[in-house]
Amino acid sequence: MSVIIEKGQRLRADIIKHLYYKKALSLTDLSKLTKKSLPLVTSNVNNLINEGYVLEQGLAPSTGGRRAAMFLINPDLKKYIVAIAMDQLTSRLTIYDLTRKMVIPVQTLEFEMSSKNSSITDLVNFINKSINQSKIKREDILGVGIGMPGFVNADEGINHSFLKVEDDTTLQQYLSQHINLQVHIDNDSSLIALAELNFGVAIDLKDVMVVNIGWGTGLGMIINGKLYRGSSGSAGEFSHIPLSDSDNLCSCGRRGCLEVDTSLLVMARKAQEAIAGGAESSMTRLFMDKSKHPADHFLSAVAKQDPVAISILAKAIFQLGKGISTLIHLLNPESIVLSGRGAKAGKMLLPPIQQAINEFCIPRIAEQTEIKLSKLTDEAELLAAASLTVESSLFE
């Protein structure tokens, strides 16, 4: 594999990384972000220009003084990152260049992670087939970043919940060996939080909770501007707070978890039950289409303001709001971002959450936290999966 930054050249890697996140920066910006002197940064940027990695874009808008030159990654640079977003039912893959442009359409694999019929070999074959069909040379691929649900130890490359491999190797090592590329894995909700911090509505914020509304319910925690993982990497298991009013069994094997009321899978199931019970809804026709998951049809019905769908959504998101109220009291974040696949419901998420906050939060604390809607929605995990390679493989 060809790596654009050789070992020991950390400053060059930092420059590429910051340009990847911010797209266009001045030498002064890069000096502040890398915490290196302006002459040293200037010398490294000039070298990157001579080597074809960076271009001078033009001048920054005038602020009254001399206009600064702006720099960006060369859009013609033939270096790529494979990004994979896995959830409990579906895996999505795309390839980005270093300007964050998708160079192939999103590829999809129906892969139920908890099913005994789902083999890691199927995942490896899907990844290799997608890369081969892209016609991109492997030596031009910097690495593969994968976001996945479960108890993931990103440092060790292990998923303790899914995709078990032989005892003498980690999941990360297994995938690297069978794909013949550097692979990095992380928890899906942690990655979605990083995506919001780097590309979304949490840019420049310090203390943010990012709620991942998906097949399950997840949480990524940004504290003091950095992802907080806890002592063993398991921080943010928001979905297993015992706040449910039901006695339904959670996937973790316990009862009363928040997720049994708030996941998209539960909402879709309740919609199907309502229709079976005689409720009139546009979902009756939508659910006949087996090409999409019922939860996707449910979100489509919400977008079209189907009364049954909106009623089910409102009850589920009110329960989510109770959990968010707990987060506000414990952590006093400046913002809570609603992200993930379920964020496609948009502004319809806000009233039931605000109702729960009004009911369960101390007003003086609650008014310090802003509830925001993601604009990235289900691309968040793909973007952040690519970032895993930017953060890691540039140094390897």
Secondary structure, DSSP 8 states (H G I E B T S, - for coil): ---SS-TT-HHHHHHHHHHHHHS-EEHHHHHHHHT--HHHHHHHHHHHHHTTSEEEEEE---SSS---EEEEE-TT---EEEEEEE-SSEEEEEEEETTS-BSS--EEEE--TT-TT--HHHHHHHHHHHHHHHT--GGGEEEEEEEESS-EETTTTEESSS----TTS-HHHHHHHHHTS-EEEEEHHHHHHHHHHHHSTTTT-SSEEEEEESSSEEEEEEETTEEE--SSS-TT-GGGSS--SS--B-TTS-BS-THHHHSHHHHHHHHHHHHHTT---THHHHTT-TTS-HHHHHHHHHHTT-HHHHHHHHHHHHHHHHHHHHHHHHH--SEEEEESGGGGGGGGGHHHHHHHHHHHS-HHHHTT-EEEE-SSGGGHHHHHHHHHHHHHGGG-
